[in-house]
Amino acid sequence: MNQNSDLLTLRSVSKSYGTVPVLYGIDLAIRDGEFLTVLGPSGSGKTTVLRLIGGLEPLTSGEIRLDGQDISGMPINRRPFNTVFQDYALFPHLTVAGNVGYGLSVRHVPRKEISRRVAEALELVQLGRFADRFPAQLSGGQRQRVALARALICQPRLVLLDEPLAALDLELRRQMQEFLKSIQREVKTTFLFVTHDQEEAIGMADRICVMQAGHIRQLGTPHELYYKPNCEFVARFFGENNLVAGTLGEVRGEFRAIETALGRLVCSVNGQPHLKAAAAGASGFAAFRPEALHFAGDGDADNRLSGTIADLAFAGSSTVATITAGGDVAHRLRLRFPSRVDGSALRVGETVALSFAPHEGHLVLA
Amino acid sequence: MTVAPRLSTLLLAAITILVAALLYSPLFVPIVSSFFPVARGEVDWSSPTVSTYVALAANHEILLALRTTLVVGACTVVLSVAGGTLLALYYHGRRAGRSLLQFIIFLPFLMPPIISGLALLIFFREIGIERSLLTVVIGHTVFVLAIVYRTVLTRLQSMSRTLVEASYDLGATKWQTFWRVILPNLSSAMVGGAILAFALSFDETMITILVTGTQTTLPVRLWAMMRLGFSPDINALVALILMFTVLLCALAARFLVPRQIATQRS
């Protein structure tokens, strides 16, 4: 399948419940064959996006196009999409086979073909032995897989998944993440996965669409979102980060300075013309990841900071130091360094010099 | 459990047993005495017999009344289940007008039967419908509609909304969704409601007396017989009606226990 062609496009799609707006004219293009995750805190409108695409709710304005054709008014049962619901929504009066075959049976597919395809679909989700069970007799993870098989059997153009892992415990959730990803690769169908869990998003998605308060904040690969967040919200929401407020200074090649309470910091603006073009004096943030921050040595000329260690937290493979820096307005910075078997010589209360390489720093506009 | 809640549970159980005993224990008198012959107004406790039941089976009038009761019950069940289910489906999820509708549906069930019966009687006379089995069936249906409506609505409300959405999502039409998803999930509530409706219709007396024509049902027949004093066949009839009604209610309870609880137990 062609990863570059757009399967589905949303154009200035808005949605209000009564007078309460939940989506403000969003634009989104879903590529054919990709695993796209819509990530956002609760109330961000992410589930509404999914329900609008699925046809479970009418649009307030805007349009949804499938292969270039407007499908905004198409009834839900004629859209070539299938949904895995958060509560799975398995029919309690039907067996696993009855549930999985439902989509074919309502389309009057011959009985022989239904039973063949149901067997295939159950094989795909490794539930072949459970065909005659009822949903009440299955575990959470098994129900989840039945719901997935039921959605896939109709060979939809797009599978919509509404926080399907939310009800599972951590271990099972990890397994299901891998499982979902491998299934998606196998069937080569486009998946639109909604979640509030950023770890889940990083682990599975080809691209992530971050939403907040009814707007799309950023759309990109997990790598782009992590290293080049385009706003304060994404920089804070997506992974752990250090943000220091300041005003933009001069541009020097692929770098730009920012004047902050902790002094002048230099960050990369490589490949981000809007950061180069922003007026000097504009307010923004220097953003650098805890693993980019390190204890300064003699070779570190730029971005030198100093502070006192407020806390040291051992986290297995790495240790996180919380450092208080700055004078009047204290900044709490986090520094992550690899743990060692003989422990570290650092002590809480110690004053330390810190630095990060300019190319590992990033700017976001306020 | 601490002492206080345990004490209150015991007290509650004691009161419940006492109330049940006071209310229902007199019923054992006709049941027990129905198995003994009566001579010159005295019960002869020395020789138990089922002769009254045998005599009852040969009583043509009683059998006729029984047949009428069963016909009325069956018609009432069909009408009330269809009507109650449709009303529940129609008003499920709707806000406006539902409380008024519920009030109207529940009115005949909550009012003293004599008021409902009189209202129906006056209504039938005013629009010129002759009193007959038809008027009895209408009376019973109006009376038991609330039970079916309530049981079906309760089940509908406990049904996850996403079941219907999932059905549409998988390509089903409105009708397919109704027949394949909604109705099967309501069926046990409908059966439970139907049994309760039948049980209520089976021993309904007051409304029946007021709106019936020449034919009488079993309870009305019983009522007429009791005016001449308690006889052995009355005792036997009471015993039979009682057993049948208890049986029906137990059966209804089986269907109305939610499926999830039933599967958890098994």
Contacts between the chains, C-beta under 8 A, distances in Angstrom:
chain1	res1	chain2	res2	distance
A	54	B	169	6.3
A	55	B	168	8.0
A	55	B	169	8.0
A	56	B	165	5.6
A	56	B	168	7.9
A	56	B	169	7.4
A	75	B	168	7.9
A	76	B	165	7.8
A	76	B	168	4.6
A	76	B	169	6.1
A	77	B	168	4.8
A	77	B	169	7.4
A	77	B	170	7.8
A	77	B	171	5.0
A	77	B	172	6.0
A	77	B	173	6.3
A	78	B	171	7.6
A	81	B	169	7.7
A	82	B	169	6.0
A	82	B	170	6.5
A	83	B	165	7.7
A	83	B	166	7.1
A	83	B	169	4.8
A	85	B	162	4.8
A	85	B	165	7.3
A	85	B	166	6.1
A	86	B	162	7.9
A	87	B	160	6.2
A	87	B	162	5.8
A	89	B	160	6.4
A	89	B	162	3.9
A	89	B	163	5.5
A	89	B	165	6.8
A	89	B	166	3.9
A	90	B	166	7.9
A	91	B	163	6.4
A	91	B	166	7.5
A	91	B	167	7.7
A	91	B	181	6.0
A	91	B	185	8.0
A	92	B	185	6.9
A	92	B	259	6.5
A	92	B	260	7.9
A	93	B	184	4.4
A	93	B	185	6.0
A	102	B	167	7.4
A	102	B	170	5.3
A	102	B	172	7.5
A	102	B	180	7.6
A	103	B	170	3.8
A	103	B	171	5.4
A	106	B	167	7.8
A	106	B	170	6.5
A	106	B	171	5.3
A	106	B	172	4.1
A	106	B	173	7.4
A	106	B	176	4.9
A	106	B	180	7.2
A	107	B	171	5.6
A	134	B	263	7.6
A	136	B	259	7.6
A	136	B	260	6.5
A	136	B	263	4.6
A	136	B	264	8.0
A	137	B	263	7.5
A	150	B	170	7.0
A	154	B	170	6.6
A	154	B	171	6.5
